[in-house]
Amino acid sequence: MNQSEKFIGSLVAAMLVLGVTVAVTAAQQANATTSSNPPDHYVVQKSAASDKDPLPGHSSHQLVMAIPPRTDGKIWTGTISWTASKPVELVILHKYDNASVTANQTFAKPLTAPFGGGEVAISLFKVPSNSPVNSGSANFVGNAVAFHTLNGAKFIVTYTADARAESVSGSSSSGSSG
């Protein structure tokens, strides 16, 4: 084997090792992203187009998930500001603990939907902006935050959010003091 053949062979081997290293690193990063929660301090600025709401029974609605749901039992607390191409509702999802309460004729059940392996209670509201622009800003606490249209109108939203994951302190009492 002459010098140029050795050089080409070494170059091909080095490129092969580099390619395998890049592929393994990319696979590890993809796996870490899909199998874990977002960081405990989540700051995002994004523009997104709405898509069909994935919750069962909501397929005629449009949705953009802004703050992703967590699977570690923590909740998000933070602030979000937005501007949208059409009027939107702000949705906050909360883990619904149906083991601690029983809905009946006296105590009606809040708006809920199946989600993951459990159920979520849904807060849905419009934030008045006192502006001709479809925009707003709100503080939130919950398991996930989204933008939504009940009427199914497709929209684009640009938003900025600063959220921190917090552990739930404990169960609340159903009675009142005072």
N, C-alpha and C positions, 0 to 999 in steps of 0.2 A: 504494500500500500504506500503510495507516495504522500507527500506533505499536504497537497490540496485535498486528497480524499480523506485524510485524517481530520483536517480542519472542517470539512463539510460534515463528516460524521459527528464530530464534537458539537458543531453548531446545531444539527438536527436533534441530538440528544438533549442539549440545553433547552431548545425550544419546546421539546416534549415535556421536560420536567417543569418548565415555566407554565405551560398550558395546563397540566394536571394540577399544579399548585393554585392557579387562578380559578379553575373549575371547583376544586374542593373548598376554597375560601368563599366563593360565591354561594355554593350550596349550604355552607355553614351559616352564612349571613341570612339567606332566605329562610332557613329552618328556624333561626333565632327570631326573625321578624314574625313568622306566622304562628309560632308556638308560645309566644310570651306576650305579656301586657306591654302597653306603651310605657315609657319612663314615668316615674312618679311626678315629675314636673314636665308638663306637655304644653309646648307653645307652638301654635300653628298659624300660618297665614296662607290662605288658599282660595282659588276660584274653582268652582265645580258646577257641573250641569246635573240637574236632578235626574233620577231614574225611578222606576217603579218601587214603591214601598214594599219591602220584603215581608213585613209582618202579615200573618194569616188574616184574611178578611180586609186587608188594606190595599189590595192590588190596584185599585182604581186611583190611589193617591200617588203623589210624587214625593221623593225624599232625597236629601243629601245628609249623610252621617258626618257630622263635624267633629265630635269628640267620641272616639270609639268606645264601645262597651268594654268593661274590665271583667276578668274571670277570677280575680284573686280576693274578692270580697270587699275591696276598697271602693270608695265613691269619689267622684270628681267634685271639686268645688272651684269656682273661678268666674271669669267674666268673658263674654263674647260680644263682639260688635260685627255688624254686617250691613251690606247693601245688596239688594236683589233686583232682578229684572221684573219681577212681579211680586205682589203681596204674598208673604209667607207666614206660616205659623212657626213658633219655636216649640220643639218637642223635647221634653226631658223624660227619660225612662228611669224607673225606680224598681228595684227588685221587690216583687210582691210576695209577702210572706203569708200565704193562705193557711199556714199551720197555726198561726197565732191569733187569727180572727176568723169568724164564720159569718159569711154574708147570709142574711135572711130578710124577711119582710120588714123588720125594724131597721136593720142596718144594711143598706144596699151596698153592693160591690162597686168599687170605682172602675173606671175604664181600664181594662187589662187586655193583654194579648199573650199567647204562648211565645216564649223567646228562649233560645238555647234549650237547656234541660228544665227550665222552670217557667215562670210567668213574670211579666213586668206590668206595673201600673204606669199609665201614660198621662203626663201633664202636657196639655196642648193649649197654647195661648198666643195671642197677638200682642206685640209690644207696641203701644202707640208711640209714634215718632214725632208727631206734630210737624211733619214735613211732607212735601209732595213726593219725596223720594222714598222708595220702599226700603227703609233702613231702620236700624235700631241697635240698642245695646242693652245687655241684661246680665245680671249676676245669676248664677245657677248652682245647684247642688243636686247630684243624681248619678246614676250609673252610666248614662250616655246622653249626648245632646245632638239634635238633628234639626234641620230645616225641612218644612213640609207644606204641601198644599192639599187640603181636603177635597177641593174641586178638581184635582187631577191636572191642573195647569202645569206644564213644564216650565222650569225656570233655571236661571243661572244665579248663583250667589257667590259673593266674595266676602270672606270673613277672616277675622283675627281673633284668636282665643288664647287665653292664659289659664291653664287648669292645673290643679295639684290633686294628686291622689291622697286621700285621707282614710285612715281606718275608722270604722264605725265604733263609737264609744261604748255602746251597750244598748240594751233594750229600753224602750221608753215605757213609762207607766200609763195605763189607760185612764187612771183617775186624775183629778186635778187637786192642787193644793191651794190653800188660801183661806 
